Each structure stands twice: as structure tokens, then as C-alpha cells.
Amino acid sequence: MHNQPAISLATTKSREHHCAAIPPPGPYLFLDFPCPLPHISKSPSLQKRWNIHDENRKSYVLMTCNHKWRSYKKRLKKNFLVNENERNPLETYSYLEKTALQKFKERISSKEFQDISEKARITSMCNTNPARVGPHGYRGNKPKWEQEKESGQLPSQLYEIKSERSLDYVLGRRSKNESGSKIIPPNMEPIVKKLIDVQKEISNGDLLPGPGEDLLTMAIGPEHPGRTRAVGHDIGLRKGMQGLDKKKRKVVDKELVSKMQVQLDETVTQLAELRTLFAMQGSRNQVPNNVCFDVQNNRSSSTSTLDGLDTIKAITHCDLMLPYGDMNQKCARGMVFPYNDGLIHSVPLRENHLKVMIDNIDERYKGIPIPVMTNEVDILEDAVGTVIQWPRIAIVLSKEQQSKVPSQQQIHTTSARPSTAKAVIEKNMPNQKINKPRPIESLRDLLKTNLVVHVVADAGHLEAGAFDFSVTYEDYYRLLKKQTTNLSIITTWQILLHLMLQKRIGKCAFLNPYKILGKACQETPIDVVNYLVDVMQLHHGKEFLIAPYLQNTHWVLLVICPSNHIVYILDSLMKPMKNPVDNYYLLQLLKKASEMYEKNTSIPIVWKLTECNQAGVLERELSGHYVMNWIFDFVLNRQHGFPSRFGTLWNDKTAFEEKLLATTVATWAREFLKNFMNDVVV
């Protein structure tokens, strides 16, 4: 702003809401006080001069003026008034008035101004990742960065970041080393790694940016209101993030949460039945071999059926047969779609398959796997209200040949889909997200806008008093990505199970994982022993104490039987050992706590390493998921009649199926939504 600024130097107040009067051409006059905006808005000449067409344009002009005004004052102060070169600002800025300049100099030399500057300096030092773009800003550095990128001068890892704004964010925070070369500072390396990881997930289709998201916001969090990172100061959120639509607020439907609870109750009652079914059917992630065989080899024997399906022009009611064996058992009823462009959810249909939407099912077959499984749907019960693929040979048209779709809105069998047909489909098809909520995705979306959720365990649950902690989006993200499970997830799981079973008579009590950490056992063993004694007194009479124990980054479950002086150890990476006390820090302290609690007893504690499920070498980070499954199984099933009813206790060393681990995560998400996110607004 080397042009003549028509604003007085006597004031340092922000010009966001003020603007000085513009005098006629000639020598510029400097006002000591700004004029309020309402007077400006009444002057057509000023609006015309500054090209202010409406209120939005006025706000932009004022923001730009404010930025340039502040930059001008900084430049004047740095280059002339606080420098020892004794340069006279009047030689460069001949239009300045000596009185205004003197007032400005007195102002920046005052104690009040110095205190404000020092406070601002200290505050700026708290910035974790400050930009280092200099006076040129992001736009001024762009040409230089483009040259570095094209010439291959950037570190190889940065070429994996495809988002321009994300790459600018990293380049703008590089620092210089001793030789003067620009490097990525250590505090930026975790962010760069996260950007690359999220970029890979987006490229692989595992992660899809939602409204108001791009690579940068998905990696380091949403934008601050009124700010947009890695762009110029006057570029807003919509311009900085192309394609951004206005974010709509929506309220979590309590009715959906109640439906989730009903589904959970059904899952609990059918858990044993489903596990048996899974074992009989083998791997759940593969379609049975006889499906493809039957579909491909029986095409000639069902010419009439195929001809009928080929000629349908609109959505038609149909019956669906079991796609296995003789295919003469009706398992569901729904609607079949014309072949059209041969796509389902933008993916090509399998050979000899059509799109169908399932309306209702035969309850006897609700647990069978569907012919073509997806990440969201794998059994018939979950497919109600959704569009899936079904073998043509197992589709039988109903007697009412046409659906009730109006004739003028029929779907034509062309490669392009008419807009009227699309409207009909959306109107008649149940909304999957409303009628069949997905707790994992719903919770993920909620936690993106509510990054920290505070959880409180009531007094008497984990310890004598109430205990509060927080669950973050990062904790939940690690759970979904099958990384080392955080303390907050396991602790919340115990609280949720306690709430689920609080109306039933239970023999179990839970220990607080935060209070029995392996690190605490080494550094503050007295505190751990005191906690164990207190919790034994608190839960006197309980037959089992459930203790999820984290040592380093590995989770172990201890099932403590105080009355029998037995501790069962469940470790997903168990190694042969003679004395478990030497391997787990907590056991030695548990022994001391038991001696303090029962002063007159001489009965030693028996440590039993169980033949529990074992994770593979490449699944070490799943120990937390295994502990969650063991707790769920013990609290809901094994505690009743344990150990006599189960004879050999735990005797299955096979790894948990991926489907079972996913079911536990879904249950955690469903219960967390119900109990802690019920009234959260997105």
C-alpha cells in the first residue's frame, strides 16, 4: 500500500467496522478519528469509487482495506520508526503530515502499546505449526513452489499428496537448515505422514470426503470459522475449498437410536445361533462356489424366466428364491430393476445378475449370506430396504407384472437414465440411511464435528467415586483402522456393557483400565495396590472382577475370582511361560493387594493361562479388539455357571473372524450413539 492511504495514523484501532472519508482530488487530509460505516453507506459517490455494489462487496472491501492498513503501519514502523538507520519517512511518503506521524510514533512507543505487542508475541509463540511464507504469502510463493515441483526438487514423499491446498500447507511450513536448504521440520512430519495415509485411503476408495471436507481437513481437522488454511488471507472457505456446499445442520433422530437398541437386543439373543451358522458356512467373505456354477450352467434351462426379465421396462414386483441348491425355496419378496446401464452403485453388475430391492424376508432364512456381499450388507436380514445383486435364475416375476409406478415415469432401457425415472426411484425406494442406520458411519460423521466427547462413569462402577474421561475422534479412528485400541475405547466398552445389563443380576464388576496401567505398575505401584484393595472392598461379594490390562501397547484380559483365589489370563499373543507373574507387572501387585485385603488368609493365588483365541503375528495391534470380544462373551454368556458349565474353560485358539470383530465395533458404536450422542447436533 505505497499509494496514499486516506486514513489517519493517529489511531491504531482496527478498521474492520470503520472507514475514513475520501477527500476530493488534491492534497490528502488525515483525519484523527474514523467515520462510522452507516454514513458511508449513504454516499453513492463513495460506493461508486470503491466499486461497492452490495453489503457483501462492502464487507470484502473493508476486510481488504483493514489488511492493507495494518500492513502499511507495520512497514512504516519496521523500516523507519524502530530502525537505527535514521531514515526519514517523509522522504518516502511525502504526503504524510508531521503531526500525524508524531502521534503515531508516540503511540507505538507508549507502555500500553509495548505491553500489547509483548502479549501478542507470546501468543504467537504458542502456534504449533506457524506458516513461514513471508510477506509474499501463499500466492506470492506459488510460482516458486511450482518450479520446485516440476524440477523434482521436493522430497519424494510430498509427490504422494495430490491435493494442491494440502501440499501448499506443507510447503508453507518448511524451515531452513544450517546450509540454508528448506526442510520439513520435525513437528510437521506426523502431519505429512497422516496426509499421505489419508490420501492413500481416498485413492483406494476406502475413504470418501464428506460435505465440507478435503484431504487437509480430514487429516488435521475442520477449518476455523472465518479462516481457510494454505490460501491467501482474503480467500474464504468456499473459494479455498472448491465444490464446497453449505453444510446443513441435522438432528440425530431419537427414533433411529431406539431402533438400534432393538437390533442390538436381537443380536445378543441370536449370538450363539449366528456363530454356529458362521462356522457351518465357512468364510463369510466368499460367495459359495455353487452359486456361480448354478447361474452359469442353468441359463439354458430357464429361457422363459430370462426372457421375461429382459423385457421388463419398469420396476417390477418379484419373488426371490434361495440362490443355493435346487433354488425352489422362496426366501424374500421385493422388486427387480431393468438392466439399463448394467451398473449398481456405479459398479458393473455381475454376469447373469440383476438389481433387486428387498421388501420383506422369510424369517427362517434371515441369517443366510446374500449372493454378492458388500462392506455394508452380507446376510439377508441386513439387506431389507437396500438394493443388491441377485442371480437372474433365482428371480421369479410375480403375477402383477408391473409395479405401481405411473406409466409416464417408467424407466427406459437405455444407457442414459431419464431424470423422471430417477425421481421415481428415489421416491419409492426407502432411504437406506434412514430406514437402516449404519452406526459405525453415523458415529464417525458425528465425531468429525464433535471431536471430543466427555464420558462419566457413575460412582461405584469403576471405583468408589465418579470417573470422567474423554473419547476423541482419533480414538475412534484407531478402532476402525484396527490399530492399538486406546484406553478410552475399552473403558467406554465396560460402561456400555454395564448399562446394557444393569437391570439383570450380574456376578461381574469392572476395574478401571486407567488405574492399572503397566506403566503405573512400574512407576507408582503403591497407588495401584491401594486402588486394587479399594475396588475389592467396593465390589465385595462379586464373583468376578473384569480387568482389561494394558502393558506397553498390548492388551490382556484378567478375569479375577476373589473367592476362589484364581486369576484367568487371556492373552492373544500368549507365549509358553512357567511363571506369569514375571511377565505381567500387574500380577505381582494383585498378589500384594489380595494379601492386604484378606489379612488372615494364607491361600495363594492360582494363575491360569487360558487356551484363548490367538491373533496372528501380523495382527498384534488387534489385542484390544480381542479383549473387547472376550469381555462381551464373558459378561453376556460365560459368567452364568462359570466355570463348571464350560468344563474346559477357554479351549479355542483360533483367531477371531474379521466379521465378528466388525460386529463388536458396530455394537460399540451403536451403544455409544444411544448413550452419549443422543442429543448431539451435526
C-alpha positions in Angstrom: 0.0 0.0 0.0 2.5 2.6 -1.2 -0.4 4.6 -2.6 -1.7 7.4 -0.5 -3.7 5.9 2.4 -6.6 8.2 3.3 -6.6 7.0 7.0 -5.1 8.8 10.0 -2.0 7.4 11.6 -3.1 8.7 14.9 -5.3 5.7 15.7 -4.4 2.0 15.7 -7.9 0.7 16.1 -8.9 -2.0 13.6 -10.7 -0.6 10.5 -13.0 -3.7 10.2 -16.1 -1.6 11.0 -14.9 1.9 10.1 -13.7 3.8 7.0 -12.2 7.2 6.7 -13.8 9.8 4.4 -12.2 10.2 0.9 -11.5 13.8 0.2 -11.6 15.3 -3.3 -8.5 15.1 -5.6 -5.6 17.1 -4.4 -3.5 17.0 -1.2 -4.7 14.2 1.1 -6.0 15.2 4.5 -5.6 12.9 7.5 -8.5 12.5 10.0 -7.8 11.8 13.6 -10.9 9.7 14.0 -12.6 7.3 11.7 -16.2 7.8 10.5 -18.8 5.1 11.2 -20.0 2.9 8.4 -23.6 4.0 8.3 -22.6 7.4 6.9 -20.5 5.7 4.2 -23.4 3.6 3.1 -25.5 6.7 2.3 -22.9 8.1 0.0 -23.4 7.0 -3.7 -20.1 8.6 -4.7 -18.1 6.5 -2.3 -19.9 3.3 -3.3 -19.1 4.1 -6.9 -15.5 5.0 -6.2 -14.8 1.8 -4.2 -17.0 -0.4 -6.5 -19.3 -1.4 -3.7 -22.4 -2.9 -5.2 -24.0 -4.5 -2.1 -23.3 -5.4 1.5 -21.3 -8.5 0.7 -19.0 -6.4 -1.5 -18.7 -3.8 1.2 -17.6 -6.4 3.7 -14.9 -7.6 1.3 -13.6 -4.1 0.6 -13.4 -3.3 4.3 -11.6 -6.5 5.0 -9.1 -5.7 2.3 -8.6 -2.2 3.5 -8.1 -3.4 7.0 -5.4 -5.8 5.9 -3.6 -3.3 3.8 -3.8 -0.6 6.5 -2.3 -3.0 9.1 0.5 -3.9 6.6 1.2 -0.3 5.9 1.6 0.5 9.6 3.9 -2.5 10.2 6.1 -1.4 7.3 6.3 2.2 8.4 7.2 1.1 12.0 9.8 -1.5 10.9 11.5 0.5 8.2 11.6 3.9 9.7 10.5 4.3 13.3 12.2 1.5 15.2 15.3 1.2 13.0 18.6 2.8 13.7 19.3 3.9 10.2 17.5 7.3 10.9 15.7 7.2 7.6 13.1 10.0 7.3 9.7 8.5 6.4 8.7 11.9 4.9 11.2 11.4 2.1 9.4 8.2 1.0 5.9 9.2 1.9 5.8 12.9 1.2 2.0 13.1 1.8 2.4 12.3 5.5 1.7 15.1 8.0 4.3 15.6 10.6 1.7 15.9 13.4 0.0 12.6 12.4 3.5 10.9 12.2 4.5 12.2 15.6 1.3 11.0 17.2 1.8 7.5 15.6 5.4 7.4 16.9 4.3 8.3 20.4 1.6 5.7 20.2 4.0 2.8 19.3 6.5 4.0 22.0 3.9 4.0 24.8 4.0 1.4 27.5 0.4 0.3 26.7 1.4 -0.4 23.1 4.5 -2.3 24.2 2.5 -4.5 26.6 0.1 -5.4 23.8 2.9 -6.2 21.4 4.6 -8.4 24.0 1.4 -10.2 24.7 0.8 -10.8 21.0 4.4 -12.0 20.6 4.0 -14.6 23.5 0.7 -15.7 22.0 2.2 -16.2 18.5 4.9 -18.4 20.1 2.2 -20.9 21.1 1.3 -21.6 17.5 2.2 -25.3 16.9 2.6 -25.1 13.1 3.0 -21.5 12.1 3.3 -20.6 8.4 6.6 -19.5 7.0 5.6 -17.9 3.8 7.0 -14.4 4.5 5.5 -11.2 3.1 4.7 -12.7 -0.3 2.1 -15.1 1.3 0.9 -18.3 -0.3 0.0 -16.6 -3.7 3.4 -15.0 -4.0 5.2 -18.3 -3.3 3.1 -20.4 -5.7 5.3 -19.8 -8.8 8.4 -20.8 -6.9 6.8 -23.9 -5.5 5.6 -24.9 -8.9 9.1 -24.7 -10.2 10.4 -26.8 -7.4 7.7 -29.4 -8.0 8.3 -29.6 -11.8 12.1 -29.8 -11.4 11.8 -32.7 -8.9 13.4 -30.7 -6.0 10.7 -31.6 -3.5 11.1 -34.7 -1.2 9.7 -37.8 -2.8 7.0 -38.3 -0.2 5.4 -34.9 -1.0 4.6 -36.1 -4.5 2.1 -38.6 -3.0 0.0 -35.6 -1.8 -2.5 -35.0 -4.7 -4.4 -32.1 -3.0 -3.0 -28.7 -4.0 -4.1 -27.0 -0.9 -2.7 -29.7 1.3 0.7 -29.6 -0.5 0.8 -25.8 -0.1 0.1 -26.2 3.6 3.2 -28.3 4.0 5.4 -26.2 1.7 4.4 -23.1 3.5 5.7 -24.5 6.8 9.1 -25.6 5.8 12.1 -24.3 7.7 15.7 -23.7 6.7 18.6 -25.9 8.0 22.1 -24.7 8.7 23.1 -24.8 5.0 20.0 -22.7 4.0 18.1 -25.5 2.4 14.4 -25.8 3.1 13.4 -28.9 5.0 10.2 -30.3 6.6 10.6 -29.6 10.4 10.2 -32.5 12.8 6.8 -31.1 14.1 5.4 -31.3 10.6 6.5 -34.9 9.9 3.5 -36.6 11.7 1.1 -34.3 9.7 2.8 -35.2 6.4 2.6 -38.9 7.2 -1.1 -38.5 8.1 -1.8 -36.6 4.9 -0.2 -39.4 2.9 -2.1 -42.1 4.7 -5.4 -40.4 4.2 -4.5 -39.8 0.6 -3.9 -43.5 0.0 -7.3 -44.4 1.7 -9.1 -41.9 -0.6 -7.2 -43.2 -3.7 -8.1 -46.8 -2.8 -11.8 -45.9 -2.3 -11.7 -46.8 1.5 -12.4 -43.2 2.5 -14.8 -40.7 0.9 -14.7 -37.0 1.8 -18.0 -35.7 3.1 -19.6 -32.3 2.7 -17.1 -29.6 3.7 -14.1 -31.9 3.7 -11.0 -32.3 1.7 -7.7 -34.1 2.3 -6.4 -31.4 4.6 -9.5 -31.2 6.9 -9.7 -35.0 7.0 -6.1 -35.2 8.2 -5.8 -32.3 10.7 -9.4 -31.3 11.4 -12.0 -28.8 10.2 -11.3 -25.2 9.3 -11.7 -22.5 11.9 -14.7 -20.2 11.2 -13.5 -17.2 9.2 -10.2 -18.8 8.3 -9.0 -21.0 5.4 -5.6 -22.6 5.7 -3.0 -22.6 3.0 -4.6 -19.8 0.9 -4.5 -16.0 0.8 -5.9 -14.0 3.7 -8.9 -12.8 1.6 -9.9 -16.2 0.2 -12.9 -17.6 2.1 -13.8 -21.2 2.8 -15.9 -21.7 -0.3 -13.3 -20.3 -2.7 -10.5 -22.0 -0.9 -12.2 -25.4 -1.0 -13.7 -25.8 -4.4 -17.0 -27.6 -4.7 -18.0 -26.9 -1.1 -21.7 -26.8 -0.4 -23.4 -25.2 2.5 -23.3 -27.6 5.5 -26.7 -28.4 6.7 -27.5 -28.9 10.3 -29.4 -32.0 11.2 -30.5 -33.5 14.5 -29.9 -37.1 15.4 -33.2 -38.9 15.3 -34.1 -40.5 18.6 -36.3 -43.0 16.9 -33.3 -44.3 14.9 -31.4 -44.8 18.2 -34.3 -46.8 19.6 -34.4 -48.9 16.5 -30.6 -49.5 17.0 -31.4 -50.7 20.6 -33.9 -53.2 19.3 -31.5 -54.5 16.7 -28.8 -54.9 19.4 -31.1 -56.9 21.7 -31.9 -59.2 18.8 -28.2 -59.6 18.1 -27.5 -60.5 21.7 -30.2 -63.2 21.8 -29.1 -64.7 18.4 -25.3 -64.5 19.0 -24.8 -68.3 19.7 -27.0 -69.2 16.7 -25.2 -66.9 14.3 -21.8 -68.2 15.4 -22.9 -71.7 14.7 -24.2 -70.6 11.3 -20.9 -68.9 10.5 -18.9 -72.0 11.4 -21.1 -74.1 9.2 -20.8 -71.8 6.2 -17.1 -71.3 6.5 -15.6 -68.0 5.4 -18.2 -65.2 5.3 -16.3 -63.1 2.8 -16.7 -65.5 -0.1 -19.7 -66.4 -2.1 -20.4 -70.2 -2.1 -18.9 -71.9 -5.1 -22.2 -73.4 -6.2 -23.8 -70.0 -6.9 -21.7 -69.2 -9.9 -21.9 -72.8 -11.1 -25.6 -72.9 -11.0 -26.1 -69.5 -12.6 -23.8 -70.2 -15.5 -24.9 -73.7 -16.2 -28.6 -73.4 -15.8 -29.1 -70.5 -18.1 -30.4 -72.6 -21.0 -33.0 -74.3 -18.8 -34.7 -71.1 -17.8 -35.2 -69.3 -21.1 -38.7 -68.2 -20.2 -37.6 -66.5 -17.0 -34.7 -64.8 -18.6 -36.9 -63.6 -21.5 -39.4 -62.2 -19.0 -36.7 -60.3 -17.1 -35.2 -59.0 -20.3 -38.5 -57.4 -21.4 -39.4 -55.5 -18.2 -39.4 -51.8 -18.7 -40.1 -50.6 -15.2 -39.6 -51.7 -11.6 -41.5 -55.0 -11.2 -42.6 -57.0 -8.2 -40.8 -60.3 -7.9 -40.2 -63.3 -5.6 -36.6 -64.2 -4.7 -35.6 -67.8 -4.4 -32.7 -69.2 -2.3 -29.7 -68.9 -4.7 -28.4 -72.3 -3.4 -29.2 -75.9 -4.1 -32.4 -76.5 -6.1 -33.4 -72.8 -5.9 -37.1 -73.7 -5.2 -37.4 -72.1 -1.8 -38.8 -68.6 -1.6 -36.8 -66.5 0.8 -37.8 -62.9 0.1 -40.1 -60.6 -1.8 -39.1 -57.4 -3.5 -38.7 -55.6 -6.8 -36.4 -56.2 -9.7 -35.0 -53.3 -11.8 -34.5 -53.3 -15.6 -30.9 -54.0 -16.7 -30.4 -50.4 -18.1 -26.8 -49.5 -17.9 -25.8 -52.6 -16.0 -24.5 -50.7 -13.0 -25.2 -50.9 -9.3 -23.8 -48.1 -7.1 -21.6 -47.2 -10.0 -20.1 -50.7 -10.1 -20.9 -53.2 -13.0 -23.3 -56.0 -12.2 -22.0 -59.5 -12.1 -22.8 -61.7 -15.1 -26.3 -63.1 -15.0 -27.3 -60.8 -12.1 -29.9 -58.0 -11.7 -30.5 -55.3 -9.2 -33.3 -56.1 -6.7 -34.7 -54.2 -3.7 -35.8 -56.5 -0.9 -39.1 -55.5 0.8 -39.6 -58.4 3.2 -38.0 -61.8 4.0 -38.9 -65.2 5.3 -37.6 -65.2 8.9 -36.3 -68.7 8.5 -33.7 -67.5 6.1 -32.7 -64.2 7.7 -29.2 -65.4 8.6 -28.2 -66.8 5.2 -25.4 -65.0 3.3 -26.6 -63.0 0.2 -25.1 -64.0 -3.2 -23.0 -60.8 -3.7 -21.8 -59.4 -0.4 -20.7 -55.8 0.2 -19.0 -54.0 3.1 -22.4 -52.9 4.5 -24.6 -56.0 3.8 -23.7 -59.7 4.0 -26.8 -61.5 5.3 -30.3 -61.5 4.1 -31.7 -59.7 7.2 -29.4 -56.7 6.7 -30.5 -56.4 3.0 -34.1 -55.4 3.8 -34.7 -52.0 2.2 -31.5 -52.0 0.2 -30.6 -52.5 -3.4 -28.4 -55.6 -4.0 -27.5 -58.0 -6.8 -29.3 -61.3 -7.2 -28.9 -64.2 -9.7 -31.4 -63.9 -12.6 -32.1 -67.7 -12.3 -33.4 -67.2 -8.7 -35.7 -64.3 -9.6 -39.4 -65.1 -10.3 -41.7 -62.3 -11.6 -44.9 -62.0 -9.6 -48.3 -62.2 -11.2 -48.8 -58.5 -11.1 -46.4 -57.9 -13.9 -45.9 -54.2 -13.4 -45.3 -52.1 -10.3 -47.5 -49.2 -9.4 -45.0 -46.7 -11.0 -47.0 -44.3 -13.3 -46.6 -45.2 -17.0 -45.2 -41.7 -17.9 -42.4 -42.2 -15.3 -41.2 -45.7 -16.4 -37.6 -46.4 -16.6 -36.5 -46.9 -20.2 -33.9 -49.5 -21.1 -31.3 -47.0 -22.5 -27.8 -46.2 -21.4 -28.9 -42.8 -20.1 -31.2 -42.6 -17.2 -34.1 -40.1 -17.5 -34.5 -37.6 -14.7 -38.1 -38.6 -14.2 -37.2 -42.2 -13.7 -34.5 -41.2 -11.2 -37.1 -39.2 -9.2 -39.4 -42.2 -9.1 -36.7 -44.4 -7.8 -35.7 -42.0 -5.1 -39.4 -41.5 -4.1 -40.3 -45.2 -3.9 -37.1 -46.6 -2.6 -36.7 -46.4 1.2 -33.8 -44.3 2.2 -31.2 -46.7 3.4 -29.6 -44.2 5.8 -32.9 -43.5 7.4 -34.5 -47.0 7.5 -31.4 -49.0 8.0 -28.9 -46.8 10.0 -25.3 -47.7 10.0 -23.9 -46.9 13.5 -20.3 -47.0 12.5 -20.7 -44.4 9.8 -23.2 -42.3 11.8 -20.8 -42.1 14.7 -17.8 -41.3 12.5 -19.7 -38.4 11.0 -20.8 -37.1 14.4 -17.3 -37.3 15.9 -15.9 -35.3 12.9 -17.8 -32.3 14.2 -17.7 -33.2 17.9 -14.0 -34.2 18.2 -14.1 -34.8 21.9 -16.9 -36.4 23.9 -16.7 -36.4 27.7 -17.8 -39.7 29.4 -18.5 -40.1 33.1 -18.6 -43.4 34.9 -21.0 -43.2 37.8 -19.7 -43.6 41.4 -19.4 -47.3 42.3 -18.9 -48.5 38.8 -15.2 -48.4 38.2 -14.2 -47.0 41.6 -15.8 -45.5 44.7 -16.2 -42.1 43.1 -17.3 -40.9 39.7 -14.6 -41.2 37.0 -14.6 -39.0 33.9 -12.5 -39.2 30.7 -12.9 -38.3 27.1 -13.3 -40.2 23.8 -11.9 -38.4 20.8 -12.3 -38.8 17.0 -8.7 -40.1 16.9 -9.6 -42.9 19.4 -12.5 -44.0 17.3 -10.5 -43.7 14.1 -7.8 -46.1 15.5 -10.6 -48.5 16.5 -11.9 -48.6 13.0 -8.5 -48.9 11.4 -7.6 -51.9 13.7 -4.8 -50.1 15.4 -3.8 -50.3 19.1 -7.1 -49.7 20.9 -7.0 -46.7 23.2 -7.8 -46.7 26.9 -10.9 -44.6 26.4 -12.5 -47.2 24.0 -12.0 -50.2 26.4 -13.2 -48.2 29.4 -16.3 -47.0 27.5 -17.0 -50.5 26.4 -17.2 -51.6 30.1 -19.5 -48.7 30.8 -21.8 -49.6 27.9 -21.9 -53.3 28.9 -22.8 -52.2 32.5 -25.6 -50.0 31.2 -26.9 -52.9 29.0 -27.0 -55.3 31.8 -27.9 -53.0 34.8 -31.4 -54.4 35.0 -30.1 -58.0 35.2 -28.5 -59.8 38.2 -24.8 -59.9 37.4 -21.8 -61.5 39.0 -19.2 -59.3 37.4 -17.7 -55.9 38.3 -15.2 -53.9 36.2 -11.8 -52.5 37.0 -10.7 -49.1 35.7 -8.0 -49.6 33.0 -6.6 -46.2 33.6 -5.7 -47.1 37.2 -3.9 -50.4 36.5 -1.7 -49.5 33.5 1.5 -51.4 33.1 3.4 -48.0 33.3 1.7 -47.2 36.6 2.6 -50.6 38.0 6.2 -49.7 37.4 6.3 -46.1 38.4 3.6 -45.8 41.2 3.0 -49.4 42.4 1.7 -48.2 45.8 -1.2 -46.3 44.1 -2.1 -49.3 42.0 -2.1 -51.6 45.1 -4.3 -49.2 47.0 -6.7 -49.0 44.1 -7.0 -52.8 43.9 -7.7 -53.0 47.6 -10.3 -50.3 47.4 -12.0 -51.9 44.4 -12.1 -55.3 46.2 -13.8 -53.7 49.1 -16.2 -51.8 46.9 -17.2 -55.0 45.0 -17.2 -57.4 47.9 -19.5 -60.3 47.0 -18.9 -60.1 43.3 -17.7 -63.4 41.9 -15.7 -62.0 39.0 -13.6 -58.8 38.6 -13.0 -58.0 34.9 -9.6 -56.3 34.5 -8.5 -55.1 31.0 -4.8 -54.6 31.4 -2.6 -52.5 29.0 1.1 -53.2 29.2 3.2 -51.2 26.7 0.9 -51.3 23.7 -0.5 -54.8 24.3 -3.9 -55.6 25.9 -4.5 -58.6 28.2 -7.7 -59.6 29.9 -7.6 -60.8 33.5 -10.7 -62.5 35.0 -10.2 -62.3 38.8 -12.2 -64.7 41.0 -11.6 -63.3 44.6 -13.5 -66.1 46.4 -11.6 -68.9 44.7 -8.2 -67.0 44.6 -7.9 -67.8 40.8 -6.9 -65.4 38.1 -7.6 -66.4 34.5 -5.3 -64.8 31.9 -6.4 -64.2 28.3 -3.6 -63.1 26.0 -4.0 -63.0 22.2 -0.2 -63.4 21.8 0.4 -65.9 24.6 3.9 -67.5 24.9 4.7 -70.5 27.0 5.8 -69.4 30.4 6.3 -71.1 33.8 5.5 -68.1 36.0 3.1 -65.5 34.6 3.9 -63.1 37.5 7.3 -62.4 35.8 5.7 -61.3 32.5 2.8 -59.1 33.7 3.6 -56.3 36.1 0.1 -56.2 37.5 0.0 -59.7 38.8 2.6 -59.1 41.5 0.7 -56.1 42.7 -2.5 -58.0 42.6 -1.0 -60.6 44.8 0.0 -57.9 47.4 -3.4 -56.3 47.2 -5.1 -59.7 47.9 -2.9 -60.2 50.9 -3.8 -56.8 52.2 -7.5 -57.3 51.6 -7.7 -60.8 53.3 -5.2 -60.4 56.1 -5.9 -63.8 57.7 -5.7 -66.0 54.7 -2.7 -68.0 53.5 -4.3 -69.3 50.3 -2.0 -68.4 47.4 -3.4 -67.1 44.1 -3.5 -69.5 41.2 -2.6 -68.1 37.8 -4.3 -69.9 34.9 -3.2 -69.2 31.3 -6.2 -70.0 29.2 -6.3 -71.6 25.8 -7.9 -68.5 24.3 -8.2 -67.1 20.8 -4.8 -66.3 19.3 -4.1 -63.5 16.8 -1.6 -63.9 14.0 1.8 -62.4 14.0 0.6 -59.6 11.7 -2.4 -58.8 13.9 -0.6 -57.7 17.1 -2.5 -54.4 17.1 -5.8 -56.3 17.4 -5.2 -57.3 21.0 -7.7 -54.6 22.1 -10.3 -55.9 19.8 -9.8 -59.4 21.2 -10.2 -58.1 24.7 -13.4 -56.4 23.8 -14.8 -59.7 22.4 -13.7 -61.7 25.4 -15.4 -59.2 27.8 -18.6 -59.2 25.8 -18.6 -63.0 25.7 -17.9 -63.4 29.4 -20.3 -60.8 30.7 -23.2 -61.9 28.4 -22.6 -65.6 28.4 -19.9 -67.2 30.4 -20.4 -65.6 33.8 -23.6 -67.7 34.3 -22.5 -71.1 35.6 -18.8 -70.4 35.1 -16.6 -72.4 35.2 -18.5 -75.7 35.7 -20.9 -75.3 32.8 -18.0 -74.7 30.4 -15.8 -77.6 31.6 -12.5 -76.8 29.9 -13.0 -73.0 30.2 -11.5 -71.4 27.1 -10.3 -74.0 24.7 -10.4 -72.3 21.3 -7.1 -70.9 20.0 -8.3 -70.0 16.5 -8.2 -66.3 15.5 -11.4 -64.3 15.6 -13.1 -63.9 12.3 -13.0 -60.4 10.9 -16.8 -60.3 10.7 -17.0 -60.9 14.5 -14.5 -58.2 15.2 -16.5 -55.8 13.0 -19.8 -56.8 14.8 -18.2 -55.8 18.1 -17.1 -52.5 16.8 -20.6 -51.9 15.4 -22.2 -52.7 18.8 -19.8 -50.3 20.5 -20.7 -47.6 18.0 -24.5 -48.3 18.3 -24.4 -48.2 22.2 -22.2 -45.1 22.2 -24.6 -43.3 19.9 -27.5 -44.2 22.1 -26.0 -43.3 25.5 -23.6 -40.4 24.7 -24.6 -38.8 21.4 -28.3 -38.9 21.6 -28.9 -35.1 21.5 -25.8 -34.1 19.5 -26.5 -31.8 16.6 -24.4 -32.3 13.5 
